[in-house]
Amino acid sequence: MVEIPERFESAINTITQEELRTRGITRQQFRERVEKRIINDQKNSPTIGAEAPDFELEILDAKGQRTGEHQKLSSYRGTPVGLVFGSYT
């Protein structure tokens, strides 16, 4: 059994039957998914102060088109870097 933070416990308890039907799951299955996510996050998330894993991304031009040029996070070592993850499509 996993200790579920209050905000997630609240989401489990307040999700409507309609939302559960839309997802095709039961409340118990929803709880199990939340627990699995918590366990995965605890195992795989970096800790505060830990070194970020190195990765490489393609540089896009001003219009968001691919350039074929790549940049590694490690090339910015010693320089503050802000990372924003999300979908912009």
PDB file of N, CA, C and O in Angstrom:
ATOM      1  N   MET A   1       0.843  -1.194   0.000  1.00  0.00           N
ATOM      2  CA  MET A   1       0.000   0.000   0.000  1.00  0.00           C
ATOM      3  C   MET A   1       0.879   1.245   0.000  1.00  0.00           C
ATOM      4  O   MET A   1       1.894   1.300   0.694  1.00  0.00           O
ATOM      5  N   VAL A   2       0.489   2.223  -0.768  1.00  0.00           N
ATOM      6  CA  VAL A   2       1.244   3.452  -0.927  1.00  0.00           C
ATOM      7  C   VAL A   2       0.523   4.582  -0.200  1.00  0.00           C
ATOM      8  O   VAL A   2      -0.705   4.661  -0.213  1.00  0.00           O
ATOM      9  N   GLU A   3       1.307   5.459   0.437  1.00  0.00           N
ATOM     10  CA  GLU A   3       0.692   6.637   1.054  1.00  0.00           C
ATOM     11  C   GLU A   3       0.388   7.633  -0.061  1.00  0.00           C
ATOM     12  O   GLU A   3       1.287   8.079  -0.772  1.00  0.00           O
ATOM     13  N   ILE A   4      -0.873   7.969  -0.200  1.00  0.00           N
ATOM     14  CA  ILE A   4      -1.312   8.854  -1.273  1.00  0.00           C
ATOM     15  C   ILE A   4      -1.473  10.261  -0.712  1.00  0.00           C
ATOM     16  O   ILE A   4      -2.203  10.455   0.260  1.00  0.00           O
ATOM     17  N   PRO A   5      -0.800  11.255  -1.312  1.00  0.00           N
ATOM     18  CA  PRO A   5      -0.961  12.636  -0.855  1.00  0.00           C
ATOM     19  C   PRO A   5      -2.432  13.061  -0.913  1.00  0.00           C
ATOM     20  O   PRO A   5      -3.198  12.572  -1.744  1.00  0.00           O
ATOM     21  N   GLU A   6      -2.804  13.959  -0.036  1.00  0.00           N
ATOM     22  CA  GLU A   6      -4.197  14.388   0.111  1.00  0.00           C
ATOM     23  C   GLU A   6      -4.810  14.868  -1.207  1.00  0.00           C
ATOM     24  O   GLU A   6      -5.964  14.554  -1.499  1.00  0.00           O
ATOM     25  N   ARG A   7      -4.054  15.622  -2.000  1.00  0.00           N
ATOM     26  CA  ARG A   7      -4.635  16.149  -3.254  1.00  0.00           C
ATOM     27  C   ARG A   7      -5.011  15.024  -4.216  1.00  0.00           C
ATOM     28  O   ARG A   7      -5.985  15.138  -4.960  1.00  0.00           O
ATOM     29  N   PHE A   8      -4.230  13.925  -4.198  1.00  0.00           N
ATOM     30  CA  PHE A   8      -4.569  12.789  -5.060  1.00  0.00           C
ATOM     31  C   PHE A   8      -5.700  11.970  -4.456  1.00  0.00           C
ATOM     32  O   PHE A   8      -6.562  11.469  -5.178  1.00  0.00           O
ATOM     33  N   GLU A   9      -5.698  11.835  -3.152  1.00  0.00           N
ATOM     34  CA  GLU A   9      -6.793  11.116  -2.478  1.00  0.00           C
ATOM     35  C   GLU A   9      -8.107  11.828  -2.747  1.00  0.00           C
ATOM     36  O   GLU A   9      -9.136  11.191  -2.973  1.00  0.00           O
ATOM     37  N   SER A  10      -8.065  13.153  -2.721  1.00  0.00           N
ATOM     38  CA  SER A  10      -9.254  13.944  -3.002  1.00  0.00           C
ATOM     39  C   SER A  10      -9.726  13.710  -4.445  1.00  0.00           C
ATOM     40  O   SER A  10     -10.925  13.585  -4.693  1.00  0.00           O
ATOM     41  N   ALA A  11      -8.784  13.652  -5.391  1.00  0.00           N
ATOM     42  CA  ALA A  11      -9.147  13.411  -6.798  1.00  0.00           C
ATOM     43  C   ALA A  11      -9.794  12.042  -6.950  1.00  0.00           C
ATOM     44  O   ALA A  11     -10.759  11.892  -7.700  1.00  0.00           O
ATOM     45  N   ILE A  12      -9.271  11.043  -6.246  1.00  0.00           N
ATOM     46  CA  ILE A  12      -9.828   9.688  -6.310  1.00  0.00           C
ATOM     47  C   ILE A  12     -11.249   9.678  -5.766  1.00  0.00           C
ATOM     48  O   ILE A  12     -12.141   9.046  -6.334  1.00  0.00           O
ATOM     49  N   ASN A  13     -11.447  10.386  -4.659  1.00  0.00           N
ATOM     50  CA  ASN A  13     -12.751  10.369  -3.998  1.00  0.00           C
ATOM     51  C   ASN A  13     -13.797  11.227  -4.698  1.00  0.00           C
ATOM     52  O   ASN A  13     -14.994  10.998  -4.528  1.00  0.00           O
ATOM     53  N   THR A  14     -13.360  12.213  -5.484  1.00  0.00           N
ATOM     54  CA  THR A  14     -14.337  13.125  -6.086  1.00  0.00           C
ATOM     55  C   THR A  14     -14.545  12.925  -7.582  1.00  0.00           C
ATOM     56  O   THR A  14     -15.417  13.566  -8.169  1.00  0.00           O
ATOM     57  N   ILE A  15     -13.759  12.045  -8.216  1.00  0.00           N
ATOM     58  CA  ILE A  15     -13.970  11.807  -9.638  1.00  0.00           C
ATOM     59  C   ILE A  15     -15.383  11.242  -9.836  1.00  0.00           C
ATOM     60  O   ILE A  15     -15.823  10.360  -9.099  1.00  0.00           O
ATOM     61  N   THR A  16     -16.057  11.757 -10.815  1.00  0.00           N
ATOM     62  CA  THR A  16     -17.450  11.349 -11.019  1.00  0.00           C
ATOM     63  C   THR A  16     -17.535  10.010 -11.738  1.00  0.00           C
ATOM     64  O   THR A  16     -16.588   9.569 -12.390  1.00  0.00           O
ATOM     65  N   GLN A  17     -18.674   9.387 -11.604  1.00  0.00           N
ATOM     66  CA  GLN A  17     -18.915   8.125 -12.301  1.00  0.00           C
ATOM     67  C   GLN A  17     -18.835   8.334 -13.813  1.00  0.00           C
ATOM     68  O   GLN A  17     -18.364   7.460 -14.540  1.00  0.00           O
ATOM     69  N   GLU A  18     -19.293   9.485 -14.280  1.00  0.00           N
ATOM     70  CA  GLU A  18     -19.236   9.781 -15.708  1.00  0.00           C
ATOM     71  C   GLU A  18     -17.781   9.840 -16.187  1.00  0.00           C
ATOM     72  O   GLU A  18     -17.450   9.302 -17.244  1.00  0.00           O
ATOM     73  N   GLU A  19     -16.915  10.495 -15.402  1.00  0.00           N
ATOM     74  CA  GLU A  19     -15.494  10.558 -15.773  1.00  0.00           C
ATOM     75  C   GLU A  19     -14.867   9.162 -15.780  1.00  0.00           C
ATOM     76  O   GLU A  19     -14.077   8.829 -16.664  1.00  0.00           O
ATOM     77  N   LEU A  20     -15.226   8.364 -14.798  1.00  0.00           N
ATOM     78  CA  LEU A  20     -14.711   6.994 -14.745  1.00  0.00           C
ATOM     79  C   LEU A  20     -15.191   6.192 -15.953  1.00  0.00           C
ATOM     80  O   LEU A  20     -14.415   5.447 -16.552  1.00  0.00           O
ATOM     81  N   ARG A  21     -16.457   6.340 -16.311  1.00  0.00           N
ATOM     82  CA  ARG A  21     -17.004   5.645 -17.476  1.00  0.00           C
ATOM     83  C   ARG A  21     -16.275   6.082 -18.747  1.00  0.00           C
ATOM     84  O   ARG A  21     -15.945   5.253 -19.596  1.00  0.00           O
ATOM     85  N   THR A  22     -16.026   7.388 -18.874  1.00  0.00           N
ATOM     86  CA  THR A  22     -15.315   7.916 -20.041  1.00  0.00           C
ATOM     87  C   THR A  22     -13.939   7.276 -20.161  1.00  0.00           C
ATOM     88  O   THR A  22     -13.487   6.971 -21.264  1.00  0.00           O
ATOM     89  N   ARG A  23     -13.276   7.072 -19.035  1.00  0.00           N
ATOM     90  CA  ARG A  23     -11.941   6.462 -19.027  1.00  0.00           C
ATOM     91  C   ARG A  23     -11.999   4.939 -19.116  1.00  0.00           C
ATOM     92  O   ARG A  23     -10.988   4.282 -19.364  1.00  0.00           O
ATOM     93  N   GLY A  24     -13.174   4.398 -18.914  1.00  0.00           N
ATOM     94  CA  GLY A  24     -13.345   2.948 -18.991  1.00  0.00           C
ATOM     95  C   GLY A  24     -12.720   2.202 -17.829  1.00  0.00           C
ATOM     96  O   GLY A  24     -12.234   1.082 -17.983  1.00  0.00           O
ATOM     97  N   ILE A  25     -12.737   2.842 -16.651  1.00  0.00           N
ATOM     98  CA  ILE A  25     -12.137   2.222 -15.465  1.00  0.00           C
ATOM     99  C   ILE A  25     -13.050   2.384 -14.264  1.00  0.00           C
ATOM    100  O   ILE A  25     -13.979   3.191 -14.267  1.00  0.00           O
ATOM    101  N   THR A  26     -12.765   1.601 -13.243  1.00  0.00           N
ATOM    102  CA  THR A  26     -13.482   1.725 -11.977  1.00  0.00           C
ATOM    103  C   THR A  26     -12.705   2.664 -11.058  1.00  0.00           C
ATOM    104  O   THR A  26     -11.560   3.022 -11.333  1.00  0.00           O
ATOM    105  N   ARG A  27     -13.345   3.049  -9.975  1.00  0.00           N
ATOM    106  CA  ARG A  27     -12.669   3.893  -8.983  1.00  0.00           C
ATOM    107  C   ARG A  27     -11.432   3.178  -8.434  1.00  0.00           C
ATOM    108  O   ARG A  27     -10.397   3.805  -8.210  1.00  0.00           O
ATOM    109  N   GLN A  28     -11.544   1.864  -8.218  1.00  0.00           N
ATOM    110  CA  GLN A  28     -10.402   1.100  -7.717  1.00  0.00           C
ATOM    111  C   GLN A  28      -9.260   1.091  -8.733  1.00  0.00           C
ATOM    112  O   GLN A  28      -8.096   1.219  -8.354  1.00  0.00           O
ATOM    113  N   GLN A  29      -9.576   0.944  -9.994  1.00  0.00           N
ATOM    114  CA  GLN A  29      -8.545   0.974 -11.033  1.00  0.00           C
ATOM    115  C   GLN A  29      -7.882   2.353 -11.104  1.00  0.00           C
ATOM    116  O   GLN A  29      -6.676   2.459 -11.326  1.00  0.00           O
ATOM    117  N   PHE A  30      -8.679   3.404 -10.914  1.00  0.00           N
ATOM    118  CA  PHE A  30      -8.137   4.761 -10.887  1.00  0.00           C
ATOM    119  C   PHE A  30      -7.160   4.897  -9.718  1.00  0.00           C
ATOM    120  O   PHE A  30      -6.071   5.449  -9.874  1.00  0.00           O
ATOM    121  N   ARG A  31      -7.558   4.391  -8.544  1.00  0.00           N
ATOM    122  CA  ARG A  31      -6.688   4.415  -7.368  1.00  0.00           C
ATOM    123  C   ARG A  31      -5.387   3.666  -7.653  1.00  0.00           C
ATOM    124  O   ARG A  31      -4.307   4.142  -7.302  1.00  0.00           O
ATOM    125  N   GLU A  32      -5.485   2.510  -8.281  1.00  0.00           N
ATOM    126  CA  GLU A  32      -4.291   1.713  -8.591  1.00  0.00           C
ATOM    127  C   GLU A  32      -3.370   2.457  -9.550  1.00  0.00           C
ATOM    128  O   GLU A  32      -2.149   2.382  -9.415  1.00  0.00           O
ATOM    129  N   ARG A  33      -3.940   3.173 -10.519  1.00  0.00           N
ATOM    130  CA  ARG A  33      -3.123   3.962 -11.450  1.00  0.00           C
ATOM    131  C   ARG A  33      -2.391   5.082 -10.710  1.00  0.00           C
ATOM    132  O   ARG A  33      -1.216   5.344 -10.966  1.00  0.00           O
ATOM    133  N   VAL A  34      -3.096   5.733  -9.797  1.00  0.00           N
ATOM    134  CA  VAL A  34      -2.471   6.802  -9.016  1.00  0.00           C
ATOM    135  C   VAL A  34      -1.335   6.229  -8.174  1.00  0.00           C
ATOM    136  O   VAL A  34      -0.250   6.807  -8.123  1.00  0.00           O
ATOM    137  N   GLU A  35      -1.576   5.103  -7.516  1.00  0.00           N
ATOM    138  CA  GLU A  35      -0.539   4.467  -6.696  1.00  0.00           C
ATOM    139  C   GLU A  35       0.672   4.087  -7.535  1.00  0.00           C
ATOM    140  O   GLU A  35       1.812   4.305  -7.125  1.00  0.00           O
ATOM    141  N   LYS A  36       0.419   3.515  -8.719  1.00  0.00           N
ATOM    142  CA  LYS A  36       1.512   3.113  -9.605  1.00  0.00           C
ATOM    143  C   LYS A  36       2.336   4.327 -10.012  1.00  0.00           C
ATOM    144  O   LYS A  36       3.564   4.260 -10.053  1.00  0.00           O
ATOM    145  N   ARG A  37       1.667   5.435 -10.312  1.00  0.00           N
ATOM    146  CA  ARG A  37       2.360   6.673 -10.706  1.00  0.00           C
ATOM    147  C   ARG A  37       3.210   7.198  -9.547  1.00  0.00           C
ATOM    148  O   ARG A  37       4.340   7.638  -9.759  1.00  0.00           O
ATOM    149  N   ILE A  38       2.679   7.155  -8.333  1.00  0.00           N
ATOM    150  CA  ILE A  38       3.426   7.626  -7.159  1.00  0.00           C
ATOM    151  C   ILE A  38       4.680   6.785  -6.967  1.00  0.00           C
ATOM    152  O   ILE A  38       5.761   7.325  -6.734  1.00  0.00           O
ATOM    153  N   ILE A  39       4.541   5.471  -7.062  1.00  0.00           N
ATOM    154  CA  ILE A  39       5.685   4.566  -6.900  1.00  0.00           C
ATOM    155  C   ILE A  39       6.724   4.855  -7.979  1.00  0.00           C
ATOM    156  O   ILE A  39       7.916   4.946  -7.682  1.00  0.00           O
ATOM    157  N   ASN A  40       6.285   4.998  -9.219  1.00  0.00           N
ATOM    158  CA  ASN A  40       7.198   5.283 -10.327  1.00  0.00           C
ATOM    159  C   ASN A  40       7.924   6.614 -10.112  1.00  0.00           C
ATOM    160  O   ASN A  40       9.132   6.709 -10.328  1.00  0.00           O
ATOM    161  N   ASP A  41       7.186   7.633  -9.690  1.00  0.00           N
ATOM    162  CA  ASP A  41       7.800   8.936  -9.445  1.00  0.00           C
ATOM    163  C   ASP A  41       8.822   8.865  -8.314  1.00  0.00           C
ATOM    164  O   ASP A  41       9.883   9.484  -8.403  1.00  0.00           O
ATOM    165  N   GLN A  42       8.518   8.124  -7.259  1.00  0.00           N
ATOM    166  CA  GLN A  42       9.439   7.993  -6.135  1.00  0.00           C
ATOM    167  C   GLN A  42      10.723   7.280  -6.557  1.00  0.00           C
ATOM    168  O   GLN A  42      11.810   7.621  -6.090  1.00  0.00           O
ATOM    169  N   LYS A  43      10.593   6.289  -7.441  1.00  0.00           N
ATOM    170  CA  LYS A  43      11.755   5.520  -7.888  1.00  0.00           C
ATOM    171  C   LYS A  43      12.601   6.275  -8.905  1.00  0.00           C
ATOM    172  O   LYS A  43      13.828   6.185  -8.877  1.00  0.00           O
ATOM    173  N   ASN A  44      11.962   7.012  -9.798  1.00  0.00           N
ATOM    174  CA  ASN A  44      12.657   7.536 -10.969  1.00  0.00           C
ATOM    175  C   ASN A  44      12.854   9.040 -11.027  1.00  0.00           C
ATOM    176  O   ASN A  44      13.575   9.524 -11.899  1.00  0.00           O
ATOM    177  N   SER A  45      12.239   9.789 -10.132  1.00  0.00           N
ATOM    178  CA  SER A  45      12.384  11.243 -10.188  1.00  0.00           C
ATOM    179  C   SER A  45      13.694  11.673  -9.547  1.00  0.00           C
ATOM    180  O   SER A  45      14.099  11.127  -8.521  1.00  0.00           O
ATOM    181  N   PRO A  46      14.356  12.656 -10.154  1.00  0.00           N
ATOM    182  CA  PRO A  46      15.583  13.149  -9.531  1.00  0.00           C
ATOM    183  C   PRO A  46      15.254  13.854  -8.219  1.00  0.00           C
ATOM    184  O   PRO A  46      14.162  14.395  -8.046  1.00  0.00           O
ATOM    185  N   THR A  47      16.201  13.838  -7.315  1.00  0.00           N
ATOM    186  CA  THR A  47      16.005  14.509  -6.030  1.00  0.00           C
ATOM    187  C   THR A  47      16.516  15.939  -6.125  1.00  0.00           C
ATOM    188  O   THR A  47      17.313  16.264  -7.006  1.00  0.00           O
ATOM    189  N   ILE A  48      16.060  16.781  -5.227  1.00  0.00           N
ATOM    190  CA  ILE A  48      16.486  18.173  -5.201  1.00  0.00           C
ATOM    191  C   ILE A  48      17.991  18.215  -5.003  1.00  0.00           C
ATOM    192  O   ILE A  48      18.523  17.570  -4.099  1.00  0.00           O
ATOM    193  N   GLY A  49      18.666  18.964  -5.836  1.00  0.00           N
ATOM    194  CA  GLY A  49      20.110  19.099  -5.760  1.00  0.00           C
ATOM    195  C   GLY A  49      20.880  18.060  -6.554  1.00  0.00           C
ATOM    196  O   GLY A  49      22.097  18.170  -6.706  1.00  0.00           O
ATOM    197  N   ALA A  50      20.176  17.046  -7.065  1.00  0.00           N
ATOM    198  CA  ALA A  50      20.845  16.011  -7.857  1.00  0.00           C
ATOM    199  C   ALA A  50      21.200  16.584  -9.230  1.00  0.00           C
ATOM    200  O   ALA A  50      20.534  17.490  -9.732  1.00  0.00           O
ATOM    201  N   GLU A  51      22.256  16.041  -9.820  1.00  0.00           N
ATOM    202  CA  GLU A  51      22.646  16.471 -11.151  1.00  0.00           C
ATOM    203  C   GLU A  51      21.609  15.987 -12.165  1.00  0.00           C
ATOM    204  O   GLU A  51      21.157  14.843 -12.118  1.00  0.00           O
ATOM    205  N   ALA A  52      21.246  16.878 -13.074  1.00  0.00           N
ATOM    206  CA  ALA A  52      20.270  16.523 -14.105  1.00  0.00           C
ATOM    207  C   ALA A  52      20.898  15.542 -15.086  1.00  0.00           C
ATOM    208  O   ALA A  52      22.082  15.664 -15.404  1.00  0.00           O
ATOM    209  N   PRO A  53      20.136  14.582 -15.567  1.00  0.00           N
ATOM    210  CA  PRO A  53      20.681  13.678 -16.587  1.00  0.00           C
ATOM    211  C   PRO A  53      20.961  14.460 -17.874  1.00  0.00           C
ATOM    212  O   PRO A  53      20.209  15.366 -18.233  1.00  0.00           O
ATOM    213  N   ASP A  54      22.026  14.109 -18.548  1.00  0.00           N
ATOM    214  CA  ASP A  54      22.358  14.789 -19.792  1.00  0.00           C
ATOM    215  C   ASP A  54      21.434  14.295 -20.907  1.00  0.00           C
ATOM    216  O   ASP A  54      21.076  13.118 -20.953  1.00  0.00           O
ATOM    217  N   PHE A  55      21.063  15.184 -21.777  1.00  0.00           N
ATOM    218  CA  PHE A  55      20.267  14.808 -22.946  1.00  0.00           C
ATOM    219  C   PHE A  55      20.573  15.784 -24.074  1.00  0.00           C
ATOM    220  O   PHE A  55      21.157  16.846 -23.859  1.00  0.00           O
ATOM    221  N   GLU A  56      20.174  15.409 -25.260  1.00  0.00           N
ATOM    222  CA  GLU A  56      20.433  16.217 -26.449  1.00  0.00           C
ATOM    223  C   GLU A  56      19.113  16.494 -27.153  1.00  0.00           C
ATOM    224  O   GLU A  56      18.268  15.610 -27.287  1.00  0.00           O
ATOM    225  N   LEU A  57      18.948  17.742 -27.603  1.00  0.00           N
ATOM    226  CA  LEU A  57      17.739  18.139 -28.323  1.00  0.00           C
ATOM    227  C   LEU A  57      18.113  18.853 -29.608  1.00  0.00           C
ATOM    228  O   LEU A  57      19.180  19.457 -29.713  1.00  0.00           O
ATOM    229  N   GLU A  58      17.222  18.774 -30.580  1.00  0.00           N
ATOM    230  CA  GLU A  58      17.441  19.494 -31.830  1.00  0.00           C
ATOM    231  C   GLU A  58      17.042  20.953 -31.645  1.00  0.00           C
ATOM    232  O   GLU A  58      16.026  21.258 -31.020  1.00  0.00           O
ATOM    233  N   ILE A  59      17.844  21.836 -32.188  1.00  0.00           N
ATOM    234  CA  ILE A  59      17.558  23.267 -32.146  1.00  0.00           C
ATOM    235  C   ILE A  59      16.560  23.585 -33.257  1.00  0.00           C
ATOM    236  O   ILE A  59      16.714  23.136 -34.393  1.00  0.00           O
ATOM    237  N   LEU A  60      15.542  24.361 -32.914  1.00  0.00           N
ATOM    238  CA  LEU A  60      14.543  24.785 -33.889  1.00  0.00           C
ATOM    239  C   LEU A  60      14.803  26.228 -34.286  1.00  0.00           C
ATOM    240  O   LEU A  60      15.381  26.991 -33.511  1.00  0.00           O
ATOM    241  N   ASP A  61      14.382  26.608 -35.482  1.00  0.00           N
ATOM    242  CA  ASP A  61      14.540  27.997 -35.897  1.00  0.00           C
ATOM    243  C   ASP A  61      13.412  28.838 -35.301  1.00  0.00           C
ATOM    244  O   ASP A  61      12.583  28.333 -34.544  1.00  0.00           O
ATOM    245  N   ALA A  62      13.390  30.117 -35.649  1.00  0.00           N
ATOM    246  CA  ALA A  62      12.404  31.045 -35.081  1.00  0.00           C
ATOM    247  C   ALA A  62      10.965  30.660 -35.411  1.00  0.00           C
ATOM    248  O   ALA A  62      10.036  31.062 -34.711  1.00  0.00           O
ATOM    249  N   LYS A  63      10.781  29.881 -36.479  1.00  0.00           N
ATOM    250  CA  LYS A  63       9.437  29.448 -36.868  1.00  0.00           C
ATOM    251  C   LYS A  63       9.107  28.053 -36.350  1.00  0.00           C
ATOM    252  O   LYS A  63       8.054  27.498 -36.665  1.00  0.00           O
ATOM    253  N   GLY A  64      10.018  27.487 -35.549  1.00  0.00           N
ATOM    254  CA  GLY A  64       9.785  26.162 -34.981  1.00  0.00           C
ATOM    255  C   GLY A  64      10.132  25.026 -35.924  1.00  0.00           C
ATOM    256  O   GLY A  64       9.751  23.880 -35.684  1.00  0.00           O
ATOM    257  N   GLN A  65      10.852  25.332 -36.996  1.00  0.00           N
ATOM    258  CA  GLN A  65      11.234  24.303 -37.962  1.00  0.00           C
ATOM    259  C   GLN A  65      12.551  23.657 -37.545  1.00  0.00           C
ATOM    260  O   GLN A  65      13.386  24.297 -36.907  1.00  0.00           O
ATOM    261  N   ARG A  66      12.730  22.410 -37.902  1.00  0.00           N
ATOM    262  CA  ARG A  66      13.943  21.677 -37.565  1.00  0.00           C
ATOM    263  C   ARG A  66      15.142  22.271 -38.297  1.00  0.00           C
ATOM    264  O   ARG A  66      15.033  22.697 -39.447  1.00  0.00           O
ATOM    265  N   THR A  67      16.291  22.294 -37.612  1.00  0.00           N
ATOM    266  CA  THR A  67      17.505  22.849 -38.218  1.00  0.00           C
ATOM    267  C   THR A  67      18.555  21.783 -38.486  1.00  0.00           C
ATOM    268  O   THR A  67      19.485  22.026 -39.256  1.00  0.00           O
ATOM    269  N   GLY A  68      18.437  20.622 -37.881  1.00  0.00           N
ATOM    270  CA  GLY A  68      19.457  19.596 -38.007  1.00  0.00           C
ATOM    271  C   GLY A  68      20.601  19.784 -37.016  1.00  0.00           C
ATOM    272  O   GLY A  68      21.466  18.917 -36.898  1.00  0.00           O
ATOM    273  N   GLU A  69      20.613  20.910 -36.305  1.00  0.00           N
ATOM    274  CA  GLU A  69      21.625  21.171 -35.283  1.00  0.00           C
ATOM    275  C   GLU A  69      21.119  20.651 -33.940  1.00  0.00           C
ATOM    276  O   GLU A  69      19.926  20.706 -33.643  1.00  0.00           O
ATOM    277  N   HIS A  70      22.044  20.149 -33.143  1.00  0.00           N
ATOM    278  CA  HIS A  70      21.682  19.602 -31.839  1.00  0.00           C
ATOM    279  C   HIS A  70      22.484  20.268 -30.728  1.00  0.00           C
ATOM    280  O   HIS A  70      23.587  20.767 -30.953  1.00  0.00           O
ATOM    281  N   GLN A  71      21.918  20.268 -29.538  1.00  0.00           N
ATOM    282  CA  GLN A  71      22.574  20.862 -28.380  1.00  0.00           C
ATOM    283  C   GLN A  71      22.410  19.920 -27.198  1.00  0.00           C
ATOM    284  O   GLN A  71      21.325  19.384 -26.974  1.00  0.00           O
ATOM    285  N   LYS A  72      23.491  19.714 -26.436  1.00  0.00           N
ATOM    286  CA  LYS A  72      23.442  18.882 -25.238  1.00  0.00           C
ATOM    287  C   LYS A  72      23.286  19.765 -24.007  1.00  0.00           C
ATOM    288  O   LYS A  72      23.845  20.861 -23.949  1.00  0.00           O
ATOM    289  N   LEU A  73      22.544  19.299 -23.046  1.00  0.00           N
ATOM    290  CA  LEU A  73      22.403  20.017 -21.788  1.00  0.00           C
ATOM    291  C   LEU A  73      23.769  20.235 -21.149  1.00  0.00           C
ATOM    292  O   LEU A  73      24.033  21.304 -20.599  1.00  0.00           O
ATOM    293  N   SER A  74      24.637  19.231 -21.218  1.00  0.00           N
ATOM    294  CA  SER A  74      25.951  19.321 -20.566  1.00  0.00           C
ATOM    295  C   SER A  74      26.801  20.460 -21.118  1.00  0.00           C
ATOM    296  O   SER A  74      27.744  20.895 -20.456  1.00  0.00           O
ATOM    297  N   SER A  75      26.487  20.956 -22.321  1.00  0.00           N
ATOM    298  CA  SER A  75      27.272  22.059 -22.877  1.00  0.00           C
ATOM    299  C   SER A  75      27.014  23.368 -22.127  1.00  0.00           C
ATOM    300  O   SER A  75      27.742  24.343 -22.313  1.00  0.00           O
ATOM    301  N   TYR A  76      25.995  23.392 -21.292  1.00  0.00           N
ATOM    302  CA  TYR A  76      25.668  24.572 -20.508  1.00  0.00           C
ATOM    303  C   TYR A  76      26.145  24.457 -19.054  1.00  0.00           C
ATOM    304  O   TYR A  76      25.764  25.267 -18.208  1.00  0.00           O
ATOM    305  N   ARG A  77      26.977  23.453 -18.767  1.00  0.00           N
ATOM    306  CA  ARG A  77      27.442  23.242 -17.392  1.00  0.00           C
ATOM    307  C   ARG A  77      27.994  24.545 -16.826  1.00  0.00           C
ATOM    308  O   ARG A  77      28.792  25.228 -17.468  1.00  0.00           O
ATOM    309  N   GLY A  78      27.557  24.879 -15.615  1.00  0.00           N
ATOM    310  CA  GLY A  78      27.995  26.098 -14.953  1.00  0.00           C
ATOM    311  C   GLY A  78      27.154  27.316 -15.275  1.00  0.00           C
ATOM    312  O   GLY A  78      27.369  28.389 -14.710  1.00  0.00           O
ATOM    313  N   THR A  79      26.201  27.162 -16.174  1.00  0.00           N
ATOM    314  CA  THR A  79      25.318  28.256 -16.569  1.00  0.00           C
ATOM    315  C   THR A  79      23.892  27.911 -16.149  1.00  0.00           C
ATOM    316  O   THR A  79      23.423  26.803 -16.410  1.00  0.00           O
ATOM    317  N   PRO A  80      23.196  28.848 -15.500  1.00  0.00           N
ATOM    318  CA  PRO A  80      21.796  28.551 -15.148  1.00  0.00           C
ATOM    319  C   PRO A  80      20.966  28.278 -16.403  1.00  0.00           C
ATOM    320  O   PRO A  80      21.085  28.986 -17.403  1.00  0.00           O
ATOM    321  N   VAL A  81      20.141  27.262 -16.339  1.00  0.00           N
ATOM    322  CA  VAL A  81      19.310  26.857 -17.476  1.00  0.00           C
ATOM    323  C   VAL A  81      17.889  26.625 -16.971  1.00  0.00           C
ATOM    324  O   VAL A  81      17.685  25.964 -15.952  1.00  0.00           O
ATOM    325  N   GLY A  82      16.920  27.165 -17.682  1.00  0.00           N
ATOM    326  CA  GLY A  82      15.515  26.882 -17.373  1.00  0.00           C
ATOM    327  C   GLY A  82      14.970  25.930 -18.419  1.00  0.00           C
ATOM    328  O   GLY A  82      15.131  26.158 -19.618  1.00  0.00           O
ATOM    329  N   LEU A  83      14.323  24.860 -17.967  1.00  0.00           N
ATOM    330  CA  LEU A  83      13.750  23.882 -18.885  1.00  0.00           C
ATOM    331  C   LEU A  83      12.233  23.942 -18.788  1.00  0.00           C
ATOM    332  O   LEU A  83      11.672  23.898 -17.693  1.00  0.00           O
ATOM    333  N   VAL A  84      11.580  24.042 -19.923  1.00  0.00           N
ATOM    334  CA  VAL A  84      10.124  24.080 -19.968  1.00  0.00           C
ATOM    335  C   VAL A  84       9.678  22.885 -20.812  1.00  0.00           C
ATOM    336  O   VAL A  84      10.020  22.789 -21.991  1.00  0.00           O
ATOM    337  N   PHE A  85       8.922  21.985 -20.208  1.00  0.00           N
ATOM    338  CA  PHE A  85       8.439  20.809 -20.909  1.00  0.00           C
ATOM    339  C   PHE A  85       6.940  20.943 -21.120  1.00  0.00           C
ATOM    340  O   PHE A  85       6.216  21.388 -20.229  1.00  0.00           O
ATOM    341  N   GLY A  86       6.489  20.562 -22.278  1.00  0.00           N
ATOM    342  CA  GLY A  86       5.060  20.589 -22.538  1.00  0.00           C
ATOM    343  C   GLY A  86       4.798  20.446 -24.019  1.00  0.00           C
ATOM    344  O   GLY A  86       5.723  20.399 -24.829  1.00  0.00           O
ATOM    345  N   SER A  87       3.542  20.378 -24.357  1.00  0.00           N
ATOM    346  CA  SER A  87       3.133  20.261 -25.740  1.00  0.00           C
ATOM    347  C   SER A  87       2.607  21.600 -26.202  1.00  0.00           C
ATOM    348  O   SER A  87       1.788  22.226 -25.529  1.00  0.00           O
ATOM    349  N   TYR A  88       3.074  22.026 -27.333  1.00  0.00           N
ATOM    350  CA  TYR A  88       2.628  23.305 -27.891  1.00  0.00           C
ATOM    351  C   TYR A  88       1.913  23.105 -29.211  1.00  0.00           C
ATOM    352  O   TYR A  88       1.848  24.016 -30.036  1.00  0.00           O
ATOM    353  N   THR A  89       1.372  21.902 -29.409  1.00  0.00           N
ATOM    354  CA  THR A  89       0.676  21.617 -30.657  1.00  0.00           C
ATOM    355  C   THR A  89      -0.808  21.737 -30.501  1.00  0.00           C
ATOM    356  O   THR A  89      -1.549  21.528 -31.461  1.00  0.00           O
TER     357      THR A  89
END
